[in-house]
Amino acid sequence: MPAPVRSAPAQVYPLPPVTAPPCDQTEVSTVATLVLKDGSSFQGISFGAEARSISGECVFQTGMVGYPESLTDPSYRGQILVLTFPLIGNYGVPSREIMDPLLKDLPKYFESNEVHIAGLIVGQYSQDFSHFLAASSLSTWLKEFNVPAIYGIDTRAMTKKIRSQGVMLGKILFPISVVGPTVVPSDAEWMNAYQNVDWVDPNERNLVAEVSLKTPKIYSPDPSKAVLGPNGKPLRILAVDVGMKYNQIRCFVARGVEVKVVPWDYDFNADTDYDGLFISNGPGDPTMTKVTIAHLAKALQTARTPIFGICLGHQLLALAAGAKTKKMKFGNRGHNIPCTDMISGRCYISSQNHGYAVDVGSLPSTFMELFVNANDGSNEGIMHKTLPIFSVQFHPESTPGPRDTEYLFDVFIHAVNDFRKTGKMKAITMPGGTMEAAAALHPRVTVRKVLVLGSGGLSIGQAGEFDYSGSQAIKALKEEGIYTVLINPNIATIQTSKGLADKVYFLPVIPEFVRKVILREKPDGIY
């Protein structure tokens, strides 16, 4: 019997772009390819720098706006950033020459002096931009910093892949006809036309050392607004730059305190000329920053001043206290992530950008959990039970994102001021009272049945946002075990789909019919 013939495995080629260049574009666009470590690949149209192929960690971010601030956030160092919002670039990029009136020599509209991402992936790039602050296109800005970017990628599919498989390494490869020959053997036949590069995991190197400033620098407040200590001088915060966003400096200086920004490996224990210690945000694996952790551990032992940490600073503080950190499956990166204050029970919407989290189960008994992520239950903050030492995983300084938690800077400054006046180190006081007090003041109402006054477009393509909000409301009510009754005259909406609402009345949403349904159903509330 003849041996079976084994056919060669079929070549797997990259998925083509999901969109095309503008019809009126005269020059030929470069088609680049995003290759992921799992073997999948996607072609897209280049709109950034085309100097070389690159490699990095592929992550996604869900913010709708704020790309100038996000791309200059040092926390994104070495990452290939996928923006889930479909349209990017429509408001251009502000001037790089305008300086912040408060900080003098720092740019007004950015979070650092450079673009830190390794590459940018978007679904649709807007060739035209319009904004009163715009000085150039996003494309021009990325080319200034030699950062590649491609559009025409199915970012929804990319996000689903990362959510299901976790963050993974990626490459953006350019044709050798554009960037020159390859120096790394190709992994597939189709790659022979591209400049291939090695896989690079940015978390294996000390990214903090790359982004931190090199020499200390002081930023002073307006003398008329300065918060003075007992010695008559403005309160001074020593800020350890492990990848610091400029708005953290703004938040301090605007509140009347002086900020001394120091490098990541600065021995702040040998410096006695400051009133409070702050540890900034930053990129990469927190365990790589061993020098800072050692300095922090000593600072915790001496407990000489109040301490506040944000993002990477939060993780470093936890590690210095003896806790552990862990790498998350896909992290939290976006501008609308809910966090619950474990003291007051209040939920805040926060801006976040991190791929590691503190293992709250490893915290020493002297610390307690301060904030918890309302989506995935991960830790978002810790505080010392008896000393003015605390930290948060999210970004209270925002930029971009909501400013709901910017009050934490006031909490820290109040703790520093109180310490300087009394000489006593005591636990921070958080606003908002306690969960018990809030529950007594606003007891939870038991609701079993709710009438939802639905809506939706009366013709195709009209008022779809009302249908979306109504369907989400029904889903949220059902998750709480509440029986939902819907009034909606439009049979073509998502709200009226079978299995969504418990009961549907296809009636006009007018007083006459609403009254009749109320009398029949006797709901506990109306939504």
Salt bridges, closest charged atoms under 4 A:
ASP38 OD2 - LYS161 NZ 2.92
GLU57 OE2 - LYS327 NZ 2.86
ASP100 OD2 - ARG250 NE 2.54
ASP105 OD2 - LYS217 NZ 3.06
GLU111 OE2 - ARG250 NH1 3.17
GLU114 OE1 - ARG77 NH1 3.34
GLU144 OE2 - ARG96 NH2 2.49
ASP187 OD2 - LYS171 NZ 3.87
GLU210 OE1 - ARG77 NE 3.12
GLU210 OE2 - ARG205 NE 2.52
GLU258 OE1 - ARG236 NE 2.80
ASP271 OD2 - LYS260 NZ 2.99
ASP273 OD2 - ARG236 NH1 3.13
ASP275 OD1 - ARG420 NE 2.57
GLU397 OE2 - LYS245 NZ 3.13
GLU397 OE2 - HIS395 ND1 2.62
GLU406 OE2 - ARG255 NH2 3.07
GLU406 OE1 - ARG403 NE 2.82
ASP410 OD1 - ARG255 NE 2.81
ASP418 OD2 - LYS426 NZ 3.56
GLU480 OE1 - ARG444 NH2 3.27
GLU512 OE2 - LYS516 NZ 3.63
GLU521 OE1 - LYS449 NZ 3.14
GLU521 OE2 - LYS503 NZ 2.91
ASP524 OD2 - ARG448 NE 3.98
